[in-house]
Amino acid sequence: MSETPRPYTVGPGLDEIEHAHEIVSRVAKTTPVETSRYLSDLLGSPVLLKCENLQRTGAFKIRGAYHMMSKLSADERARGVVAASAGNHAQGVAFAARELGVASTIFMPLGVALPKLQATRDYGAHVVLGGATVDESLRAAAEFARSTGAVFVPPFDHPDIITGQAALGLDILDDVPDVETVIVGVGGGGLIAGVAAALKQRARRDGRDIRVIGVQAENAAAFPMSLRAGTPTEVAVGRTIADGIAVGRPGELTFEIVKEFVDHIVTVSDDEIAKALLVLLERSKLVVEPAGAVGVAALLTGAAQEAAGELGRTVVILSGGNIDPLLMQRVVAAGLHVSDRYLNLRLMLPDRPGQLARTSELIASANANVVEVLHTRHGNGLQISQVELQVSIETRGSEHKDEVVRVLREAGYDPIVD
């Protein structure tokens, strides 16, 4: 006779999550689930995308914010709420406050992306700009809460926030009842803590298991170190395009829930995230922010498969779609470069007429398209009789890139690939 599984000891219970789902459903729409044929072929089993990038406010954050704020007393609502964020949490709190008739003040760092700033204001929040980082904004928000009595709405480490995010796990089970693996991006841990708690408890009730895999940006990966240490541990956050999950230390509560419910945490690089964004844009016609694409990056690199083995029917949560168009432009360029579809070359040419034309003809003969050219006599290491040609070329992948380089070398040039 098999042993009865021990009860889970942390996080919201299934009854709490189901109640939160009813509350959150008042404002959060049921976002679509799209099958990715490209990723399914790659994995050898079905891969589905849960499109929270199409959620109201463009991200999952309204779930936790609305759930927490819906439980405030009349006195607390009268005092208003305050939060700090550079993006999705700001919009989630502002939107939830508007729906509940509560005044909201949001502290945002200087230099916040204009679309995120404007969206937060459009939802009715009073925005206070100041400081260079979100940490500075958080300190200012905490001081505002102390001095005014406003209720501070944290981004992830609060029971009601986590339980509100957990409602997304029930949406996934409604859409894909036979799901075997769910992949979630991880910053402070609020989303994965809630989703994992919902999935694991519902699955146990049904007599089965669901694997949960978290994904962090490698330059902001506090969870792997914290799990090894057995306690929330702060790491230095490096530069990353996935600013939505660039959190240096897990929450106290989210860490305990992740430790209990999550099977694996893996990491991906910025280049891998950029490639994932490009795949989502081209193959699925979905605009996703970098933090929302890390789960797809983990499949493309094989990191999820390496950690967990055969994944089976998999759902990847695309947690947000709020990307600055200027960042999108840079990320697409990076994704093209990583996919060997954008080639930067430098060539040293004799300083005589016709060399630029001849080089262009050779590139054209390889069926490649020149995007940008810089022709200069002022490059480092140039001899008096030389010029440097820097050329950016569109290619169709690694084989085509290699062909362009081969054609130039066979013509006597020595191209340097940047």
C-alpha positions in Angstrom: 0.0 0.0 0.0 1.5 3.4 -1.0 2.1 6.1 1.5 -0.2 9.1 1.7 1.7 12.1 0.4 2.6 14.5 3.1 0.6 17.7 3.1 2.2 20.8 1.6 3.3 23.1 4.4 3.7 26.6 2.8 1.8 28.8 0.4 -1.9 29.3 -0.3 -4.2 26.2 -0.1 -6.2 25.1 -3.1 -9.5 26.5 -1.6 -7.9 29.9 -1.2 -6.6 29.8 -4.8 -10.0 28.8 -6.1 -11.6 31.7 -4.2 -9.0 34.1 -5.5 -9.7 32.9 -9.0 -13.3 34.0 -8.7 -12.2 37.5 -7.5 -9.4 37.9 -10.1 -11.8 36.9 -12.9 -13.7 40.1 -12.3 -10.9 42.0 -14.1 -8.4 39.6 -15.6 -9.5 38.2 -18.9 -8.9 34.6 -19.8 -6.0 34.9 -22.2 -5.6 32.6 -25.2 -3.5 29.5 -25.4 -1.8 29.1 -28.7 -0.1 26.0 -30.0 3.4 26.5 -31.3 4.1 24.1 -34.2 7.7 25.3 -34.4 8.4 24.6 -30.8 6.4 21.4 -30.8 8.5 20.1 -33.7 11.6 21.1 -31.9 10.6 19.3 -28.7 8.9 16.3 -30.3 5.8 16.9 -28.1 3.1 19.6 -27.9 4.1 23.0 -26.8 1.4 25.6 -26.0 1.9 29.3 -25.2 -0.2 30.9 -22.5 -0.5 34.5 -23.8 -0.5 36.7 -20.7 1.2 39.2 -23.0 -2.3 39.8 -24.2 -3.7 40.4 -20.7 -5.2 43.7 -19.7 -2.3 46.1 -18.9 -0.1 43.7 -21.0 1.0 41.4 -18.2 -0.1 39.0 -15.4 0.5 41.6 -12.7 -3.1 42.7 -12.4 -4.1 39.4 -10.9 -2.0 39.7 -7.7 -2.5 43.4 -7.4 -6.3 43.3 -7.7 -6.6 40.3 -5.4 -4.6 42.0 -2.6 -6.4 45.3 -3.0 -9.8 43.8 -3.1 -9.3 42.6 0.5 -8.4 46.0 1.9 -10.8 47.5 4.5 -12.8 50.6 3.8 -10.3 52.6 6.0 -7.4 51.2 4.1 -9.0 52.0 0.7 -9.7 55.6 1.9 -5.9 56.0 2.6 -5.0 54.9 -0.9 -2.2 52.6 -2.1 1.4 53.1 -3.1 3.8 51.0 -5.1 7.2 51.2 -6.9 8.0 49.8 -10.3 9.5 50.5 -13.6 6.8 48.7 -15.6 4.3 45.9 -15.2 3.7 46.1 -11.5 3.1 49.9 -11.8 0.4 49.3 -14.5 -1.2 46.4 -12.6 -1.5 48.4 -9.4 -2.8 51.5 -11.2 -5.4 49.5 -13.1 -6.6 47.6 -10.0 -6.8 50.8 -8.0 -8.9 52.4 -10.7 -11.3 49.4 -10.9 -11.7 49.5 -7.1 -12.0 53.2 -6.8 -8.8 53.6 -4.8 -6.3 56.5 -5.2 -2.9 55.2 -6.2 0.6 56.7 -6.1 3.4 55.0 -8.1 7.1 55.8 -7.7 9.0 55.2 -10.9 12.8 55.7 -11.6 14.0 58.4 -13.8 14.6 57.1 -17.3 11.6 54.7 -17.2 10.4 53.8 -20.7 7.9 56.4 -21.9 5.2 53.9 -22.9 5.2 52.4 -19.4 5.1 55.8 -17.8 2.2 57.0 -19.9 0.2 53.8 -19.5 0.5 54.0 -15.7 -0.7 57.6 -15.8 -3.5 56.7 -18.2 -4.8 54.2 -15.6 -5.3 57.0 -13.2 -2.2 56.8 -11.0 -0.3 59.7 -9.6 3.3 59.0 -10.8 6.3 60.3 -8.9 9.6 60.2 -10.8 12.8 60.0 -8.9 16.0 58.1 -8.4 18.1 56.1 -10.9 16.9 52.6 -9.9 13.8 50.7 -8.8 15.4 50.1 -5.4 15.5 53.9 -4.9 11.8 54.1 -5.9 11.0 51.3 -3.5 12.6 53.2 -0.6 10.7 56.3 -1.6 7.4 54.4 -1.8 8.0 52.9 1.7 8.7 56.3 3.2 5.5 57.6 1.5 3.5 54.8 3.1 4.9 55.6 6.5 4.3 59.3 6.3 0.8 59.2 4.7 -0.7 55.9 5.8 -1.1 54.7 2.2 -1.1 50.9 1.9 2.1 49.6 0.2 1.5 47.0 -2.5 4.6 44.9 -2.9 5.6 43.4 -6.3 5.7 39.8 -5.2 6.4 38.9 -1.6 2.9 39.0 -0.1 0.4 36.2 0.5 -2.4 37.9 -1.3 -0.2 38.8 -4.2 1.0 35.2 -4.6 -2.6 33.8 -4.3 -3.8 36.2 -6.9 -1.1 35.1 -9.3 -2.0 31.5 -8.5 -5.3 32.0 -10.3 -3.3 31.8 -13.6 -2.4 28.2 -12.7 -6.1 27.3 -12.6 -6.6 29.0 -16.0 -3.9 26.8 -17.5 -5.6 23.7 -16.1 -8.9 24.8 -17.5 -7.3 25.3 -20.9 -4.9 22.3 -21.0 -6.1 19.8 -18.4 -3.6 17.2 -19.5 -0.6 19.5 -19.2 2.6 17.7 -18.0 5.1 20.6 -17.7 4.7 24.3 -17.1 7.6 26.7 -17.7 7.5 30.1 -15.9 9.8 33.1 -15.9 11.2 34.0 -12.5 12.2 37.3 -10.9 11.2 37.7 -7.2 9.2 34.6 -7.5 5.6 35.8 -7.1 4.3 34.3 -10.3 6.0 30.9 -10.1 5.2 30.5 -6.4 1.5 31.0 -7.0 1.2 29.1 -10.3 3.3 26.1 -8.9 1.1 26.0 -5.7 -2.0 25.9 -7.8 -0.8 23.3 -10.3 0.8 20.9 -7.7 -2.2 20.9 -5.4 -4.8 20.4 -8.1 -2.6 17.7 -9.7 -2.2 15.9 -6.4 -5.9 16.1 -5.8 -6.4 14.4 -9.2 -3.8 11.7 -8.4 -1.0 12.9 -10.8 1.9 15.3 -11.0 2.8 18.3 -13.0 6.4 19.4 -13.5 7.1 23.1 -12.9 10.3 24.7 -14.3 11.4 28.2 -13.6 13.7 30.3 -15.8 15.9 33.2 -14.8 18.1 35.6 -16.8 21.6 34.5 -16.1 22.7 38.0 -15.1 19.9 38.1 -12.5 19.7 34.6 -11.2 19.3 34.7 -7.4 17.2 31.6 -7.1 19.8 28.9 -8.0 22.3 30.3 -5.5 19.6 30.8 -2.9 18.3 27.2 -3.3 21.9 25.9 -2.9 22.3 28.0 0.2 18.9 27.0 1.6 18.0 30.6 2.3 17.2 33.8 0.2 20.5 35.1 -0.9 21.3 38.4 -2.7 23.3 38.4 -5.9 24.6 41.3 -7.9 22.3 42.0 -10.8 24.2 42.5 -14.0 23.0 44.1 -17.3 20.1 42.2 -18.8 17.4 42.9 -21.4 14.9 41.0 -19.1 14.4 44.0 -16.8 11.0 42.6 -15.7 12.7 39.8 -13.8 16.0 41.5 -12.8 15.6 40.9 -9.1 18.7 40.5 -6.9 17.1 38.6 -4.0 14.1 36.2 -3.8 11.2 37.1 -1.4 11.2 35.3 1.9 7.8 33.8 1.3 8.2 33.2 -2.4 11.5 31.4 -1.7 9.8 28.9 0.7 7.0 28.2 -1.8 9.4 27.7 -4.7 11.5 25.4 -2.6 8.4 23.3 -1.9 6.7 23.3 -5.3 9.1 24.0 -8.1 11.1 21.1 -9.7 13.9 23.0 -11.5 15.3 26.5 -12.0 17.4 27.1 -15.2 19.0 30.2 -16.7 19.3 31.7 -20.1 21.5 34.5 -21.6 20.4 37.8 -23.2 21.4 36.5 -26.6 19.2 33.4 -26.1 16.3 35.6 -24.9 16.7 37.8 -28.0 16.5 34.8 -30.2 13.4 33.6 -28.4 11.7 37.0 -29.0 12.5 36.8 -32.7 11.0 33.2 -32.8 7.8 34.4 -31.1 7.5 37.4 -33.4 8.1 35.5 -36.6 6.6 32.1 -35.9 3.7 32.9 -33.6 3.1 36.6 -34.5 3.3 37.5 -30.8 5.0 40.6 -29.3 6.5 39.6 -26.0 8.8 41.5 -23.6 12.2 39.9 -22.8 11.1 38.8 -19.3 8.1 37.1 -20.9 10.2 35.1 -23.4 12.6 33.4 -21.1 10.6 30.2 -21.0 10.8 29.9 -24.8 14.5 30.6 -24.6 14.9 27.7 -22.2 13.3 25.4 -24.8 15.3 26.7 -27.7 18.6 26.2 -25.8 17.6 22.8 -24.4 18.1 24.0 -20.8 14.7 22.9 -19.7 15.0 19.5 -21.4 18.5 19.0 -19.9 17.2 19.8 -16.4 14.0 17.7 -16.5 14.3 15.2 -19.3 11.3 14.5 -21.4 8.8 17.3 -20.9 5.6 15.9 -22.5 2.7 18.3 -23.2 4.2 21.7 -22.2 2.7 25.1 -21.5 5.0 28.1 -21.5 3.7 31.3 -19.8 4.4 34.4 -21.9 4.1 36.6 -18.8 4.1 40.1 -20.5 4.2 42.0 -23.7 5.1 45.6 -22.6 8.3 46.2 -24.6 9.5 49.6 -25.6 9.6 49.9 -29.4 13.1 51.2 -29.3 14.2 48.2 -27.2 12.3 45.9 -29.6 14.3 47.3 -32.5 17.6 46.5 -30.7 16.4 43.1 -29.6 15.3 42.1 -33.0 18.7 43.1 -34.4 20.4 41.0 -31.7 18.1 38.1 -32.4 18.9 38.2 -36.1 22.6 38.3 -35.3 22.4 35.3 -32.9 20.4 33.4 -35.5 23.2 34.1 -38.1 20.8 36.2 -40.2 22.7 39.5 -39.8 26.4 39.5 -40.6 28.9 42.3 -39.8 32.2 42.2 -41.7 35.3 44.2 -41.9 37.6 44.1 -44.9 40.9 45.9 -45.6 40.9 47.0 -49.3 43.5 48.6 -51.5 42.9 52.3 -51.8 42.1 52.4 -55.5 38.9 53.0 -57.5 36.4 50.1 -58.0 37.1 48.1 -54.8 33.8 49.0 -53.2 31.9 48.1 -56.4 33.8 44.8 -56.7 33.1 43.8 -53.1 29.4 44.7 -53.5 29.2 42.5 -56.7 30.7 39.5 -54.8 28.3 39.8 -52.0 25.4 40.1 -54.4 26.7 37.0 -56.2 26.2 35.1 -53.0 22.6 36.3 -52.9 23.1 38.4 -49.8 21.7 41.9 -49.2 23.8 44.8 -48.0 22.1 46.8 -45.3 24.8 49.3 -44.2 28.3 50.3 -45.4 31.1 52.4 -43.8 34.1 53.1 -46.0 36.9 54.8 -44.2 40.6 55.6 -44.4 40.8 56.2 -40.6 40.6 52.6 -39.1 43.2 51.4 -36.6 46.1 49.5 -38.2 45.5 50.7 -41.7 48.4 51.3 -44.0 48.5 54.5 -46.1 47.5 52.6 -49.2 44.5 50.9 -47.5 40.9 51.6 -46.6 38.6 49.8 -44.3 35.2 48.6 -45.4 32.6 47.8 -42.7 29.6 46.2 -44.1 26.4 44.8 -42.5 24.6 42.1 -44.5 21.3 40.2 -44.2 21.8 36.4 -44.5 19.5 33.4 -44.3 21.3 31.5 -41.6 24.7 30.0 -40.7 25.2 28.2 -44.1 24.5 31.3 -46.1 26.7 33.4 -43.8 29.6 30.9 -44.4 28.9 31.1 -48.1 29.3 34.9 -48.2 32.6 34.7 -46.3 33.8 31.9 -48.6 33.0 33.9 -51.8 35.0 36.9 -50.5 38.0 34.8 -49.4 38.1 33.0 -52.8 38.2 36.4 -54.4 41.4 37.2 -52.4 39.9 39.2 -49.5 40.3 38.4 -45.8 37.0 39.3 -44.2 36.9 39.7 -40.4 33.6 38.6 -38.9 32.5 40.9 -36.0 
